[in-house]
Amino acid sequence: MELAKLARRRATDDVYDSLRQAILSGVFGPGDRLQIPEIAEKLGVSPTPIRHAVQKLATEGLVEVHPRSGTYVATLAVHDIEETFDIRCALECLAAETAVRHITEQELERLHELLAGLRQESVDEEGLRRHERLNSELHATVVRASGNRRLREIHESLKANIQIARVHVVEGYRGGRFDMEQAEHAEIVAALEARDAGRLQCALRNHILRAKASLIHTLAEVSTQHA
């Protein structure tokens, strides 16, 4: 495990942040068992904040605690992915209604920077992970532009489930996906610049539902390869 020792702050919060990032970045893969004594030693803390952090991670759905067998990084079934992406689609289309009115020039400039960064990504593992971070920021910017705080918080709560689903299939996320996503992202930004809510909702819906289908298909392929 590549986990750095933590500076003294509130141990539970630091442990939670460290473990959450380790899960979402793939240091711990889906189905991996979390060995609490080993993690405590790596992070330089006692087992107590590890257990507290695990409880918080369990409420997010990132880990599964089995009383008799231990704690494991969560795995997601196809129906979990379908439900998460359908909710995400509904939230982003709702955000589009007001984002077209509230989007600022600074936010539009940032979206163009993100588009440029997404065009430069390579298809090695690090490039794929950076692509996901930029992609996530692009969508978060659209939602943030809506000005709806509660909508933004609910949308943010879905991020962990989407990221952990992609941890399952990062090795299969190649091929023509980038070219397709670049065109879809460009259309989303163009619709925002045009202040056209209908066009933006259509662009978001097409992009998110296509991404859902692609993720489910890739997950099935990877599962078959590992069977």
N, C-alpha and C positions, 0 to 999 in steps of 0.2 A: 504493500500500500504506500502511495506517495502522499502522506499527510504531514504537514508541518506542525510543530508544536505551537501552542496558542499563547499570545500575550495575555496577561491577567486583565480581565474585564469581568463581565458576568459569565461565569463558566458555561452555564446551560445555553445561553444565547450564542456564545462563540462556538460551542460544540454543535449546536443545531445548524448554524450557518455553514460550518465546515462539512458536516455530514450531508446536508442537503446539496451543497455544491458537488460533493464527491459522487453522489447518486446521479445528479442531472448531467454531469460531465462524463459519466461512464466509468469512473474509477471503481465503483461498485456496480456490477451489472444486474439486470433483472434476475431474480431468483437467488442471488448471492446471499449467503448467511452473514450477518453482522456479528462478529465476535467481540462482545463488549469489553472483556479484559484486554484484548489485543489493541482495540481502538483506544481505550483509556491510556495504555502505555504509549502508543504512538503520539497521542495529543498531549500527553503530560498532565492528565487530570485524573481524578478518581472516577470509579464507575458510576457514581450517583448522577452527575450531570449528563453522562452518556444516556442513562435510562430516561431521564427527564426529556432529553432531546428526542429520543426514540418515540416517546409518547406524542410529542408534537408532530413528528414526521408521520406517525400512524394516522393522526387526525387529517392530515393532508392526503393520505392515500399513497404515500411514497414508500412506506414499509408495512409489512404485515407481521404482527406479533402472534406467535403460536405458543401458548403456555408450556407445552410439553417438549417442543422441539426447537424453539429459539425465534430469532428475529430475522426476517428476510426482506430484501428489496422487492417491492411489489412488481407483479406482472399484470398486464392489462389484457383483457379479452377483447375480441373484435367489437362486441356490443358496447363496451366501455368507450372505445375509440369513436364509434358511431355517435353515441350520445354526446360526448364531449365536443366533437366537431359540429354537430347540429346546434348545440347551445351557443357555441362560439359564432357560428354563422348568424344566428338570430341577433346576438348582441352587437356584432359589428355592423349588421344592416341597420339596426336601430340607431347606433352611433352615427351612421352616415347621414341621417336626417338633419342633425344639427352641426355635424363636423363641417359640412360644406359652407355653413354660415360663419363658423367660429375659427376655422383654420387660419393661422397667421402666416405672414411671409417668412418668418423665421422657421416655422414648422415645415413649410413647403421646401425651404432651402435644405433643411435637414433630411427630408424625404429624398431629395435628389442626391444628397451625399450617400444615403443608404443604398439607393439604386446603383450608384457608381461602385460602391463597395461590393454589392451582390454580383455585379458583372465581373469582378476581378477574382472571384473565389475559385480555388482549385478543387479537384475532386478527391484529394487525399483526405484522411480522417480529420486532420486539424482544420482543413478548409471547409469540410462539411459541418463541423461544429461551429465554426465562426459564421458560416452561412446561416445557421439556425438562429444565432444571436442577433444578426442583422435583420433577418426576417421577422423575428419576434419584436424587435424595436420598431420596425416599420408599422406593423399592425397596432402596436401599443400607441404609436403616435396618432394614428387615425382615431382610435378610441378616445385618447386624451383630448383631442381637438373637439370632441362632442361637448365638452364642458360638464358632463354628467359624472359626478364623483362616484356614486354608487355603482353605476354601470361599469366604470373603470375598475373598481375593486372586485366586482364579480368576474369580469373578464380576466383580471390578473390571477384570480384563484384557479382558473382553468389551465394556466401555463404549465404548472408542474405535471399535470396528467398528460398534456401534449408532449412535453419534453421527454418524459419517461417512456412514452410510446415510441418516440423516435430513437431512444437509446437502443431499443430492441432491434432496430432495422438500419442503423446508420451505415453498416457495411453494405447494404443493398441499395442505398440511396444514390444511385449514379445514373448513367445513361443520359437521356434527353430531358431529365427533370429540370435542370438549371435553365435551359433555353426557354422552356415553357413558363417557368416561374418568372423569368425576367420580363417576358411579354405581359404576363398578368399583373405584375407589380407596376410596370410602366403605365398600364391602363388605369390602375387604381389611382396613381398619382395624377394622371392626366384628368381623370374625372373630378378629383378634388380641386385642381387648378381651375377647371371649368365651372366649379360650384354647382355641379349637376348631381343632385341626390339620387335620382333614378339610375343614372349611369353608374354612379359609385356603388350603389346597392347591387346592381347586376354584376359589376366587376368583382366585388367582394364575394358574392354568392358563387359565381363560377369558379373563382380561385379556391375558396375554402372547400367546396364540395369536391372539386377535382383533387385537391390535396388529400382529402379524407379517403377517396377511392384509391389513390396512389399508395397511401400509407398502408391501407388494409391489404392491398395486393402485394406490396413488398413484404409485409409481415408474413403473409401466407407463403411466399416464396422462401423466405429465410427459415420459417418453421419446417418446410419440406426438406430443405437442405440439411437441417440439423436433426431430422428424424432418424 
